[in-house]
Amino acid sequence: MNRRAVTMNDVARAAGVSTMTVSNVINGRSRRVGEATRQRVLETIEELGYQVNVAARQLRVGRTGTVGLAVPDFDSGYFSELADRLAARLGDHELRLIMERTAGSRAAELDTLTAARLSSYDGFVLSVVAGDRDDLERLRIDTPVVLIGERAVPARFDHVLMDNVDGARQATELLLRTGARRILLLGGSSSRRQTMAALRTRGYRTAHADAGLPVHPELIVPSPLRVADGHRVVRDLLGSGVDFDGVFALTDAAAYGALRALADAGITVPDQVQVIGFDNLRTSAYTVPALTSVEPDNEAMADAICTLLVERIAQGSTPAPARVVMPPATIVRRASTLA
């Protein structure tokens, strides 16, 4: 025989308080309840095994209790770590994170922002890599949305982004300062569009200009930025006799592949070729040798996204959209570069 579920009325009766008092305690409105009463209600809840009907509560307040995160891929490392950070922070606000994959497709990015898709969420985070300002300007959105990434977006959206140019400048400057003169830019771009690769390439060029040193165009190599891509590019360049004494990979994942290709070729890092990545993934401390990387302040990025979402969800509107640029990046120096 199934045992009857404990109700809020049962808790109120056992604790000797009103149902409204129990509701205030459960929903965090403790300022309306004395401390002794609050403790008695909490002890009664534990004793009786009362469980909040989250679905019913969300239905009453018109909430789903979920936040969506749409990213280009799940395997680069950066987005999986971002999701982990966001899930932990949102969990503190009783919000669950659900991920979607856009594969860097313009159509898929725009599809995530349709009213039908957004109705499943209380808030949404989209990494924009393909859509442009005009695409986004045409959208009419009621759900709180935070855009992340380098692309130019309409001012009416909350936008959180990192300083790609300065981070790349610092990475290149470190390699130049420690003696590298032919630095492979793995994943570089000649595009004039505002993309991650283009902005980090700008930082690479700026560092060379500041040092009064030439940029070697043949060392700016466009490429996807997965581990296998980094391995393939470095392997092929070595096989074709292209000379370089430093590698700046635009992601840590690509740097991992570069490290493996150099090891396969019997080239020592950092004595013969220095390697630096970008993102400071948690796994970068465990490569052989440990990877020096640009830290774009991943924790602050997650804090900013979560703070905006929680505020917007509570407000139900976005009266003053925010553009939040992360503090200047720092370099986490490890064994893959010279001291």
N, C-alpha and C positions, 0 to 999 in steps of 0.2 A: 504494500500500500504506500503510495507516495505521500510524503510529509508535506503539509501545507507550507508554502513559502511565507517567510516572515515579512510583514508589511511595516510601513512607517508608523501606522496606527499602533501596531504591537509594541514598537520601540517606545513610542510616546507614553503608552499606558504603563509599561514596565518601569520607565524612568520617572514617571510622575510629572510629565511636562506636556505641553500642547504639541500637536502635529507640526504647527508652524515653527516651533522651537527646534524640533528635530530637523526640519527642512533647512533652517538657518545654519545649523551646525554642519550638515552634509554639504551644503553649497558654499561653505566658506564665509558665511555672513556672521562671523563669530562676534563682531563688535556689538551685535544686538543681543548677545547672550552672555551672562556672567560666566567666569572661568569655572567655578564649581559646577554649574549646571552643564557647561560644555563637556567637562570631564565625565560627568555622570551619563550623559547621552552617549559619548564615545564608548564608555565601558559597557553600556547596555547593548549597543550595536555589536560589539565584539562578543559579548556573552550570548546573544541570541543568534548571531551569525547572519545579521541582516546584510543584504547586498543591494546596492543601488541599481535600479533598472535604468542603465545608461541610455538605451535606445528610446525608452519612453520620455526621459528627460530631454533628450535632444529633439525629439519630435515636438515637444511642447514649446521649446524655445526656437524652433526652426533652424536647428544646426545639425550637421552631420558628424561633427567630432573628428573630421579628417582634413588634412592639408595635402595637396598634390605637389609633386616635384617632377617636372619633365626635363630630361637631360638628353644630350646626343647619344650617350652610350653608357653602359654599365661596367665596362672592362678597363677603363683608363686608369682607375685608381682614384683620381681626383674627385669624380662625382660620387663614387661609393663612400669616400670619406666625408664628403659634404653631407650626404644623406644621413650618415651615422651621427654626425654632429647635430643636424637639424632634428632628427628623431629624438635624441636625448633632450634637447631644449624644449621642443614642442610637447613632449611627454610630461614635462613639468606643468604644462597648462592643460592637461587632459586632452591633448590633440594627437592623433595618429598620423604618421606620414605614409603616403602611398606614392610609389615611383612609376613614371611612365617613360618610355624611350621614344625619342623622335628620330634617331639616326641622322641628325643634322639636316632633316628635310624641312624645307619651307612650308610645304603643305601640312606636314605633321605638326609643326610648331603652331601654325594658325589654327589647326583643328583642336588643339588642346584648349584654346581660348574661346571656343564657341559656347554659347549659353547652355546648350544641352550637356556638354562635358563639365563645365564649371558648376552646374547644379549639384554635382556629387560631392562638392568640396565646400568647406568654410573659407578656404583661402588657397592660393596657388602660387607656385614658384616656377618660372620658366627660364631656362638657359637659352638665350637667343643667339643662334649662330648663323642662321640662314635668312630669317625674316628681316625686313627693313622697316624704316620709319613709316613709310606710306602704308605698308601692310597693316601695321599696328594702329595707325591713326584711324583707319576705317572701322575698327572694332568698337562695339558698344558693350561694355563690361560692367556688371554690378558687383560681382564677387571680388574681394580684395586680391590683387595680383602684384607680386613683386617680380620684376625682371632682373636677371643677372647676366653678366657678360659684357663684351666690349662694344657691341653694335650700338649705333645711335638710335634712341627710342624717343617717342613723344614725351614731352614734359609732364603730361598728365599721369604717367605711370611712376610708381615707386621703382627706383633703379639702384642696384648695388653692384659696384664694380671695383676691380683692383687696379693698381697703377702698373700696367704691363710695361710701359716704356721705361720707367725708372728701374724696375726690377731687372729687366734685360740689360739695361746700361750697367747696373752694378755687377751682374754676372760676367759680362764681357770685360769690364774694367778689371775685375779680379784676375781673369786669365791673362790679360795684357800685362798687368803689374807683376805677375809671377813668371813672365818670360815668354808666353805664347805669342806668336806673330802670325800664324796662319790658322785661324779659328774656324772650324766647320760650324756653320749655323744649321743645325739639323731641324728641318721643318720651316725654314725661312720663307719669306714671301716678298714679291716685288709689287704686290697689289697696292693700290691707293685706297682701297676700301678699309673701313675701320673694323678690322678683324683682329683676333688675338695674335695670329702669326704676323700680320703687318705691323702691329704696334710693337711687338717684341723685336722684330727686325729693325724698327726705327731706333730702339734702344741700343741694339748691337752697333748700328752705324754711328750713333751719337758717341758711343764710347771710343770708337776708332778715331772719330774727328777730334774729340777732346784730347786724345793722346798724340795727335798729329801723325797717325799711321794710316796706311791705305787699307781699304776694304777689297778683298779679292772676290770678285763676283762669282767665280766658279765654286766658291765655298759656301754660298748661300743656296742651300738645296731644299726645294719644296718637298714635302713628304707628309703623309699621315703620321700620326704621333703615337701609335701603339708600340709595344715592345718589339714585335716582329718587324715593324717598319724601321725602327732604329737600327736593328741588327742588319737588315737588308741594305740600307743606305751605306752604312759604314763598311760592310763587307764588300759591296760593289766598288766603292771608292778606293779602298785598299787594293782591290784586284786590278783596277785600272791605273794604278800608280799615282793617284792624286795625293799630294803631300799635305799633311796638316799636323799641327802639334797641340791642338786644343779642340774640344768639342763642346759647344753650347747647344744642348738639346732643349727644345721649347717645352718639353714636359719631362718629368722624371721617368715616366714609362718608356719614352723613346731613349732616354739615357741608359736605362737598364739594358736595352738591346744593343746600344753602342758599346757598353762595357763588355758584353759577351762577345761581340764581333772582334774587339781588340784583343781579348783574351785568346780567342780561337786563332788569331794571327800571331800570337806570341809577343804582342806589344804590351809593355808594362805601363800601368797607370799608377801614379801620375808622372813617372820619370820620363817616359817618352811622349805620352799624350795625356794632357789633363782633361777631365770631364766634369761638367757641371750641368745640373738639371734645373727644372722650375716646377714648384708646387710643394716641395718638402713633404712628400708622402711619408707615412709612418714607416713603410718598408725601406725607405732610402738609407736608414741607418744600418741596414743588415745586408746590403750588397757587398761584393768583394771587388775592390775596396769600397768602404762606405762612401756613399755619394754626397758630394757637396751640392747644395740646392738652394734656390731662391725660396724664401718663406714669405708668401704674400699676406701673411696674417690670417690664416685659415680660421682661427677661433673667432677673431673679430668679425670676419665675413659671416659666419654662422650666427653670431650674436645679432648683427645688424638685420639680417633677413628675418630671424625669429621675432625680434622686437617690433619690426614694422608690421609683420603679419598679425601678431597678437593684438597690437594696438588697433589695426584696421578692423579686425574681426569684432573687437569690443565696441568700436565706434559705429560700425555699420556703414561707414563712408570714408572717403579719402579727401578731406578738405584741403590739404596742402601736401601734395606728393613730394617725396624726398628723393634726392640724388645723393647717394652715400658712396664716397670714394674711400677705400681702405687707406690706412696710414702707409707711409713709405715701406716698401719691402725691405727685408734684411737677408743677409746671406748666412746660411748655416754651413760652416766650413767643416768638412770631413776629409777623409783620406784620399779622395779622388783628385784633389788639387794640391799644389805645392803651398807650403807655408809662406 
